[in-house]
Amino acid sequence: MAKKTSLSDRHLRILWATIRHYITTAEPVGSKTLVNEYDFSVSSATIRNAMGWLEKAGLLYQPHTSAGRIPSDSGYRVYV
């Protein structure tokens, strides 16, 4: 599990935005949603790559290939 201090600022912002959006909507969060609804100055592809890294780190989970991502238990622990 990645610790909060080992995450880059971008990864941490993406993780927090994903968790906040998931808490609000209870639906998987995609990269375009984060770009459109949060103040990210990068492309959705960059967000998608970062979300993939967060998934490999065990902080996000993708229910199936075409879905957005949801926070894992470890992701919630970093958030709180």
N, C-alpha and C positions, 0 to 999 in steps of 0.2 A: 504494500500500500504506500502510495506517495504521501509524504507529509506536507502540510501547508507551506512550510518554509522551503521545500524542495521544488515547488511549482513556480514556473515563471509568472510574471504579472498577467500576461495574456491568458495562460492556462487557468489561473485562479479566477480571473474575470469571467471567462467562458464557463467554468464550472459553476460559479455562483449564479450567473444569469440562467443557466440551464436549470439549476435547482429551484430558483425563485419562480421561473416560468412553469416548471412541472408542478410545484406546490399550488400555484394559482389555477392551472388548467387540468391537472391530472392526466395529461396526454404527452406522449413522447415529443421531444423538442428537436426540431431540425435546424440546420445551419442557417437557412434563409429566415427563419423566425427570429433567430438571434440578431442577424444583420438588420432586419426590418424594425424590430421592437427595442433594441438596445443600442447604445452608442458605440458601435464597433466601426473602426475606420479601415477595416480589411474586408476582403471578398468572402463570399460564402464558402468558397473552396478552402481558404485559409482556416476558417472556422471549422469546417468539416475535418481537415487534417488534424487540428488541435483536439477536436472531439475524439478522433480515432486514437490519438496519443493518450487522452484521458481514459478511454475505454481499455487500452492495453495496460494502463496503470491501475485498473480496477476501480476507477472512480465513477465511470458511467457504464451503462449497459444498453445494448441495442437489441430489442426484442426480436426483430428480424431484419433482413438486409435492407429493405426499402423504408424502414421506420426511422423516426428520429431516435434520440437517445433519452434514457431516463437515468436518474442518479442511483448508484448502488448504495448499500449500507455504508461502505467506506467513504463514498462521496459525501453522504450526509454527515459523517463524523468530521470531515474536513470543514464542512460548512458551518457546523456549530462549534 
